Amino acid sequence: MTGASDLPARLGIFARTFRRTTPDEVARAVAAAGYALAHWNFAAIGRPTLDAEADVGSVREAFDAVGLGIPSVSATYNVIHPDTDLRAAQTAQAVRLISRTPELGADVVTLCTGTRDPRNMWRAHPDNTSSRAWSDLRRTLDPLLKAARTAGVRLGVEPEPGNVVADAPLAARLLDELGAGAPIGIVLDPANLLSPQTIPHLDEILDEAVGLLGERVIGIQAKDVVAAGYSAAGAGLMDYPAVFRQLSRIGPVPVIVQDADETDAARVRADLIRWYAEAKLP
């Protein structure tokens, strides 16, 4: 990351924070909250996340009309779902969506690295640490990586405690196995690496994560840690100036707000910009 003045141009929010009927309404709501970017998910307009047959052009036109960028698109589904038929069907949908991502002007497609929990793709399961779960993740990634390479985009995976890639060392292992030339990078959400119990060790934990993953980080997500799980940035325990100082070793990538209510979105943006300035980066 670079100086404080550059953050507003890289600051975005999940489009589905503003659930509306049309892309135009979503784009206007994002712009009204002050953001320059939006992470697109078709759920924002009441469609399935993997709806590759939707009118992609209308989304791009809506965001172009208000001067907003779409750096990334969600293709999240449970890539190791125990129902192999469902997994295969959703993988085919994701491949199609990846092929259309350039039409949105995006160059990153975000994924969930999956869980054996059949009902909630973000919930931990004891079998997530098995060698079979890892091999299923690798097997599912193969067609997704091929589609990304063909489309000229990158896949983005995040260390997420409920998933197979549960932490920074596992993310580093995946990158190492796939090789430097694979069209994949890391979406780093610092809150995912922390808990109320480990917040006092924030600097140590993020220092390790950036050391392992920094060169391959292609996006950052911003939320906060609370006793019940996660919240909007500023409503929890995280020291964001310290977070930004740790992330300063990463290049200028999009910073996307997650878990904010639409009524709080403008406040989160203002606070992140203030904390970035307080970090006093060179």
Secondary structure, DSSP 8 states (H G I E B T S, - for coil): ---GGGHHHHEEEEGGGS--SSHHHHHHHHHHTT-SEEEE-GGGGTS-TT-TTS-HHHHHHHHHHTT-EEEEEEEEEETT-S-HHHHHHHHHHHHHHHHHGGGGT--EEEEE---S-SS-TTS--GGGGSHHHHHHHHHHHHHHHHHHHHHT-EEEE---TTSSS-SHHHHHHHHHHH-TTSSEEEEE-GGGG--TTTGGGHHHHHHHHHHHHGGGEEEEEE-EEETTEEESTTSSS--HHHHHHHHTTS-S--EEE-S--GGGHHHHHHHHHHHHHHTT--
